[in-house]
């Protein structure tokens, strides 16, 4: 059985999808791609030897060779593409965040359920060897009571600095990664958040934030920025039996328990897109549940939305109680 994949969005990240599909994702084939720029679309099709070339996603989802649609576009296009795909009975893999706000995310989940298709969100760090190793180590370390995580990188560009297209800045671009990562590591849901945001570079969107998430029995501190000259990605965990520090770019995990310290170097590749795609194809073939569901995507956006409310009010906000008012105006296709 071969799953026909239709890719909407052929920018830098969409190109990664195509490369991984053709090099390592078995039982699948890239049969169609969509991009509005005809010249670049033709170049992409020639490079990856794809015959189905479309400038409108509504035509791509009608292609009978397409079994599933991969959405790798600006965030404001996630909802309309997902709705069109679901209505045509196509399974859906969408880049994070699932949508710009909770209302859009719910609409996507409802459409997938109504039309009986799979909906997976590409929270790719669940598949990262560092994160998976941290999760595997935690049961032997005792009960976590404090976790600190950060993702810091260079300034965003293009549509990511456009509030209408992105739905937000560092919280929506990097924060959702951290929030999903926290839920994945702890296996529980946060009850409340406190957050502060900044516009260090004077951009239209927040380019940095710091937040505290209250999980049952554990505080999780998350910070991220898109205004650094370099990248940093760390996880620190304190438990009643020891401590752990994981450095993604240093490719090192340090565990301290009592007087003993252990260092473990990562040898697995840093790439995760191929792992996400393999899991998506697997869940279609086996008719199983995606490893990262639409509900998981909704939860990350729900936490981000609560963070925005907290930053605005200066108060702690319950997760799920934040207002659903951050609804940027739709952008033209």
Secondary structure, DSSP 8 states (H G I E B T S, - for coil): --EEEEEE--SHHHHHHHHHHHHH-TTEEEEEEE-S-HHHHHHHHHHHT--EEESSHHHHTT-TT-SEEEE-S-GGGHHHHHHHHHHTT-EEEEESSSSSSHHHHHHHHHHHHHHT--EEEE-GGGG-HHHHHHHHHHTTT--EEEEEEEEE-S---GGGG-HHHHS-SHIIIIIHHHHHHHHHHHSS-EEEEEEEEE-TT--SS--EEEEEEEETTEEEEEEEES--SS-EEEEEEEETTEEEEEETTTTEEEEEETTEEEEEE--S-S--HHHHHHHHHHHHHTT---SSBHHHHHHHHHHHHHHHHHHHHTS-EETT-S-S---------
